[in-house]
């Protein structure tokens, strides 16, 4: 029996040491009356604990709706050493959305906060807070000369803003955009400028793209023929392989593409006169033919 009592005393001692030291809980409350729909309610809670105790953050109230008429807008926590203990300060800001038809009491419920010590935890209870909310209008407004039709006021008139300057800026920007589009179409030989004889390689580049998209030997030969017509137009006469040097001398803007141009005439000779389609496509693949046309078109635009 004596041994059992001694064991109970030791267990009680261990339990006493296992909990945190919550010494006091104080609340600094705002006024308890005169609140309307949407008003803020600020509460300050001070918890006195042992020097090594701390608030468990996960146990604090979470911001957001608490119920259908109350929302916790913000929470601020601080802690400082006070004498032989520690003072924890928690500031809670609520917003009330209750719309009573007569003065009515509402209560912010109690909250339990965990305090963790070196050897265990204890719970500190924040007491509830009761306050009075007031209505925004009378219960029977008709007694004051008002009727149901006068409860709602008309909306405020929307101020009209002069838009003359903005409209002018938009028109100027639209005009400049149209002008630049026309200049770009002319530079790239888009419709209606793509039929100008001054841009034969730009036209040939489009025709070659369409011909090669069809695929096969006929598409490749049509692409070669389109580039031949571009060289003829640029030279002002039928241009043969023997005339390439003279053409490039007269049109130095195409000089950088000399090697590719010579390969083009060689591939064309093989395709049209040597009946060697495979040899032509090996000497100048379709992708390189398309790239040559695009290069000549760029050089053409840069020279004019």
Secondary structure, DSSP 8 states (H G I E B T S, - for coil): -HHHHHHHHHHHHHHHHHS--EEEEEEE---SS-B-TT-EEEEEEEEEEETT-EE-GGGS--SEESSSSEEEEEEEEEEEEETTEEEEEEEEEEEE----SS-EEEEE--EEEEEE-SS-EEEEEE--EEEEE--SS-SSGGGGT--GGGSS-----------HHHHHHHHHHHHHHHHHHHHHHHHTT-TTTTT-GGGHHHHHHHHHHHHHHH-HHHHHHHHHHHHHHHHHHHHTS---GGGHHHHHHH-GGGGGGHHHHHHHHHHHHHHHTS--HHHHHHHS-HHHHHHHHHHHHHHHHHH-
